[in-house]
Amino acid sequence: MYGTDDAGDGNTDARARGSWNRRRFVGALAGAAAVVTVPSPAPPEEPGADGTAAGGTSSEAGGGKQAPESRPAHRADSGPHPLYLGTYTSGENGGKGIGKASYDPETGAITGAGVLAAVPDPSFLAVHPDGRTLYAVDERDDGAVTAVRLADGTVLGSRSTGGSAPCHVSVHPGGRWLLSANYGSGSVAVHPLDASGAPGERTALVTHTAPPPGPGQQGPHAHQFLTAPDGEHVLAVDLGTDTVYTYRLDTAHGTLTEVSRATARPGAGPRHLTFHPGGRYAYLANEVDDTVAVCAYDAASGRLTIGEPQSSGSRDGVTNYPAEFVVSADGAYAFLANRGDNTVARYAVEDDGARLRLLGTVPVEGDFPRQIALSPDGGLLFAANQRSGTVSVFRVDGGELRLAGEPFASPVAVCAVPL
């Protein structure tokens, strides 16, 4: 288990620019796994703010029941649903902006191709909780976040993130605050959102100045900024410092106060964190050392504790970069995108979220799955394959994934958001 260090530096607006070429262009460079059990660190003494974890149960190997089969509910509205696509516009054969398509929730077939808005380098997308506004990072040296009205593609406004190469954006569940992570400068930012969904001037900008960069890193590289299930804490995953920072978000003023740090082992390169629905555990994808970890989370303090590194399911001898976890709504299964191995790893979630049991991997039939997402009803999983410029769709049946037809062509596909 790795320790969780108390915060010590507070907020700062200092910019620590670092090279972001590896993160962006690593995607431009040119089977079933054995059953593995992934233990978590010791659980926190108190449950999360939302109470007992839901979904996962113990496995037979652990002396309990197998995880229940997760079956999505039938979607009443079976007509076409929107699908929005992130890309790079400045790269060779890149896209023209935020892509727009539709998918059949029954078959998974994707049709149509167009542009919602001509946003530059919209490499990551997020949707407002009210479903009316889409947000994109503009992943450039002078980074920005842009809001687009989904009804007609109108750009509502763009704001500087105060850093370089923003690569992640999310919306606080209350709908009033936009969170973004600047990979190049290793900083995180907060913007207010008005009633229309448009972002205002930044209310917070924090640069990760400690601990020092990990092995092979030139500086901090914030890769994700998300809200914990309790709604009071926001967590920043930094690949460059091998650290996950927890901040308390002042939801009245949009300011950040650092409350704790969770340190991964040197050289892990943490990239992406996803919470179990129960709120007491989360799953961390480590890009650099090709591992995953189960983390314990205490909602009262915001303290995250990172467990031991475990297998991503990638094959021996394959250079692989784990990208993103998603968890089924009932908390029974988790899925991981593996870039390089070009698979999605399947895990059974056990012990109320405290354990992951690797079930195997499924080929994406594409190259370099940068991001994955579940459809709102949980019946489909989408994988955005950067190098092949395709989006693969899988039918989800419990922990099983079955490819739904041929992958859909989309220029430099790095993000897919189904609604």
Solvent accessible surface area in square Angstrom, and as a share of the most:
residue,aa,sasa,rsa
1,M,117,0.52
2,Y,53,0.20
3,G,52,0.50
4,T,28,0.16
5,D,75,0.39
6,D,99,0.51
7,A,34,0.26
8,G,65,0.63
9,D,80,0.41
10,G,35,0.33
11,N,77,0.39
12,T,40,0.23
13,D,103,0.53
14,A,57,0.44
15,R,112,0.41
16,A,36,0.28
17,R,132,0.48
18,G,16,0.15
19,S,52,0.34
20,W,30,0.11
21,N,90,0.46
22,R,93,0.34
23,R,3,0.01
24,R,17,0.06
25,F,92,0.39
26,V,9,0.05
27,G,0,0.00
28,A,75,0.58
29,L,109,0.54
30,A,132,1.02
31,G,58,0.56
32,A,91,0.70
33,A,28,0.22
34,A,79,0.61
35,V,99,0.57
36,V,46,0.26
37,T,42,0.25
38,V,1,0.00
39,P,53,0.33
40,S,28,0.18
41,P,6,0.04
42,A,73,0.57
43,P,73,0.46
44,P,21,0.13
45,E,169,0.76
46,E,111,0.50
47,P,68,0.43
48,G,8,0.08
49,A,82,0.63
50,D,83,0.43
51,G,25,0.24
52,T,111,0.65
53,A,11,0.09
54,A,54,0.42
55,G,32,0.30
56,G,1,0.01
57,T,35,0.20
58,S,35,0.22
59,S,3,0.02
60,E,120,0.54
61,A,89,0.69
62,G,49,0.47
63,G,74,0.71
64,G,29,0.28
65,K,141,0.60
66,Q,83,0.37
67,A,13,0.10
68,P,61,0.38
69,E,94,0.42
70,S,14,0.09
71,R,155,0.57
72,P,52,0.33
73,A,81,0.63
74,H,144,0.64
75,R,32,0.12
76,A,105,0.81
77,D,93,0.48
78,S,56,0.36
79,G,29,0.28
80,P,112,0.70
81,H,23,0.10
82,P,52,0.33
83,L,0,0.00
84,Y,12,0.05
85,L,9,0.05
86,G,1,0.01
87,T,7,0.04
88,Y,6,0.02
89,T,36,0.21
90,S,69,0.44
91,G,26,0.25
92,E,153,0.69
93,N,125,0.64
94,G,17,0.16
95,G,9,0.08
96,K,157,0.67
97,G,2,0.02
98,I,0,0.00
99,G,13,0.12
100,K,91,0.39
101,A,9,0.07
102,S,28,0.18
103,Y,2,0.01
104,D,47,0.24
105,P,12,0.07
106,E,76,0.34
107,T,62,0.36
108,G,1,0.01
109,A,51,0.40
110,I,22,0.11
111,T,82,0.48
112,G,51,0.49
113,A,91,0.71
114,G,35,0.34
115,V,68,0.39
116,L,17,0.08
117,A,9,0.07
118,A,86,0.67
119,V,5,0.03
120,P,49,0.31
121,D,1,0.00
122,P,0,0.00
123,S,3,0.02
124,F,35,0.14
125,L,5,0.02
126,A,16,0.13
127,V,35,0.20
128,H,24,0.11
129,P,78,0.49
130,D,70,0.36
131,G,38,0.36
132,R,142,0.52
133,T,4,0.02
134,L,0,0.00
135,Y,0,0.00
136,A,0,0.00
137,V,0,0.00
138,D,10,0.05
139,E,0,0.00
140,R,99,0.36
141,D,85,0.44
142,D,114,0.59
143,G,1,0.01
144,A,16,0.12
145,V,0,0.00
146,T,4,0.02
147,A,0,0.00
148,V,0,0.00
149,R,95,0.35
150,L,25,0.13
151,A,96,0.74
152,D,88,0.46
153,G,13,0.13
154,T,56,0.33
155,V,75,0.43
156,L,41,0.21
157,G,24,0.23
158,S,61,0.39
159,R,84,0.31
160,S,53,0.34
161,T,0,0.00
162,G,11,0.10
163,G,2,0.02
164,S,1,0.01
165,A,0,0.00
166,P,0,0.00
167,C,7,0.04
168,H,12,0.05
169,V,1,0.00
170,S,21,0.13
171,V,22,0.13
172,H,16,0.07
173,P,85,0.53
174,G,57,0.55
175,G,8,0.08
176,R,128,0.47
177,W,10,0.04
178,L,0,0.00
179,L,0,0.00
180,S,0,0.00
181,A,0,0.00
182,N,0,0.00
183,Y,2,0.01
184,G,0,0.00
185,S,0,0.00
186,G,0,0.00
187,S,0,0.00
188,V,0,0.00
189,A,0,0.00
190,V,0,0.00
191,H,0,0.00
192,P,35,0.22
193,L,17,0.08
194,D,82,0.43
195,A,97,0.76
196,S,63,0.41
197,G,4,0.04
198,A,15,0.12
199,P,6,0.04
200,G,18,0.17
201,E,120,0.54
202,R,88,0.32
203,T,48,0.28
204,A,12,0.09
205,L,15,0.07
206,V,3,0.01
207,T,3,0.02
208,H,5,0.02
209,T,80,0.47
210,A,29,0.23
211,P,38,0.24
212,P,105,0.66
213,P,60,0.38
214,G,12,0.12
215,P,83,0.52
216,G,84,0.81
217,Q,34,0.15
218,Q,142,0.63
219,G,5,0.05
220,P,11,0.07
221,H,6,0.03
222,A,0,0.00
223,H,11,0.05
224,Q,6,0.03
225,F,0,0.00
226,L,23,0.11
227,T,24,0.14
228,A,2,0.02
229,P,59,0.37
230,D,28,0.15
231,G,18,0.17
232,E,96,0.43
233,H,0,0.00
234,V,0,0.00
235,L,0,0.00
236,A,0,0.00
237,V,0,0.00
238,D,0,0.00
239,L,1,0.00
240,G,0,0.00
241,T,4,0.03
242,D,7,0.04
243,T,0,0.00
244,V,1,0.00
245,Y,2,0.01
246,T,1,0.01
247,Y,0,0.00
248,R,94,0.34
249,L,7,0.04
250,D,55,0.29
251,T,61,0.35
252,A,63,0.49
253,H,122,0.55
254,G,0,0.00
255,T,61,0.35
256,L,3,0.02
257,T,84,0.49
258,E,19,0.09
259,V,42,0.24
260,S,2,0.01
261,R,27,0.10
262,A,2,0.01
263,T,40,0.23
264,A,3,0.03
265,R,88,0.32
266,P,107,0.67
267,G,15,0.15
268,A,1,0.01
269,G,1,0.01
270,P,0,0.00
271,R,13,0.05
272,H,19,0.09
273,L,1,0.00
274,T,24,0.14
275,F,26,0.11
276,H,1,0.00
277,P,51,0.32
278,G,2,0.02
279,G,1,0.01
280,R,49,0.18
281,Y,8,0.03
282,A,0,0.00
283,Y,0,0.00
284,L,0,0.00
285,A,0,0.00
286,N,4,0.02
287,E,0,0.00
288,V,53,0.31
289,D,38,0.20
290,D,37,0.19
291,T,15,0.08
292,V,0,0.00
293,A,1,0.01
294,V,0,0.00
295,C,0,0.00
296,A,5,0.04
297,Y,1,0.00
298,D,31,0.16
299,A,12,0.09
300,A,83,0.64
301,S,45,0.29
302,G,0,0.00
303,R,84,0.31
304,L,1,0.00
305,T,29,0.17
306,I,2,0.01
307,G,2,0.02
308,E,74,0.33
309,P,31,0.20
310,Q,39,0.17
311,S,46,0.29
312,S,2,0.01
313,G,6,0.06
314,S,26,0.17
315,R,126,0.46
316,D,147,0.76
317,G,90,0.87
318,V,47,0.27
319,T,98,0.57
320,N,6,0.03
321,Y,40,0.15
322,P,0,0.00
323,A,1,0.01
324,E,18,0.08
325,F,1,0.01
326,V,18,0.11
327,V,20,0.12
328,S,11,0.07
329,A,97,0.75
330,D,55,0.29
331,G,0,0.00
332,A,0,0.00
333,Y,19,0.07
334,A,0,0.00
335,F,1,0.00
336,L,0,0.00
337,A,0,0.00
338,N,0,0.00
339,R,1,0.00
340,G,20,0.19
341,D,3,0.01
342,N,37,0.19
343,T,4,0.02
344,V,0,0.00
345,A,0,0.00
346,R,26,0.10
347,Y,0,0.00
348,A,1,0.01
349,V,0,0.00
350,E,0,0.00
351,D,46,0.24
352,D,59,0.31
353,G,0,0.00
354,A,15,0.11
355,R,57,0.21
356,L,0,0.00
357,R,36,0.13
358,L,2,0.01
359,L,45,0.23
360,G,0,0.00
361,T,13,0.07
362,V,27,0.16
363,P,65,0.41
364,V,0,0.00
365,E,105,0.47
366,G,18,0.17
367,D,44,0.23
368,F,1,0.00
369,P,0,0.00
370,R,14,0.05
371,Q,10,0.05
372,I,1,0.01
373,A,17,0.13
374,L,37,0.19
375,S,4,0.03
376,P,89,0.56
377,D,42,0.22
378,G,21,0.20
379,G,14,0.14
380,L,2,0.01
381,L,0,0.00
382,F,0,0.00
383,A,0,0.00
384,A,0,0.00
385,N,0,0.00
386,Q,12,0.05
387,R,77,0.28
388,S,50,0.32
389,G,13,0.13
390,T,24,0.14
391,V,0,0.00
392,S,0,0.00
393,V,8,0.04
394,F,0,0.00
395,R,108,0.40
396,V,13,0.07
397,D,43,0.22
398,G,1,0.01
399,G,7,0.07
400,E,80,0.36
401,L,10,0.05
402,R,133,0.49
403,L,63,0.31
404,A,9,0.07
405,G,52,0.50
406,E,158,0.71
407,P,33,0.21
408,F,37,0.16
409,A,78,0.60
410,S,8,0.05
411,P,73,0.46
412,V,27,0.16
413,A,0,0.00
414,V,1,0.01
415,C,0,0.00
416,A,0,0.00
417,V,22,0.13
418,P,10,0.06
419,L,51,0.25
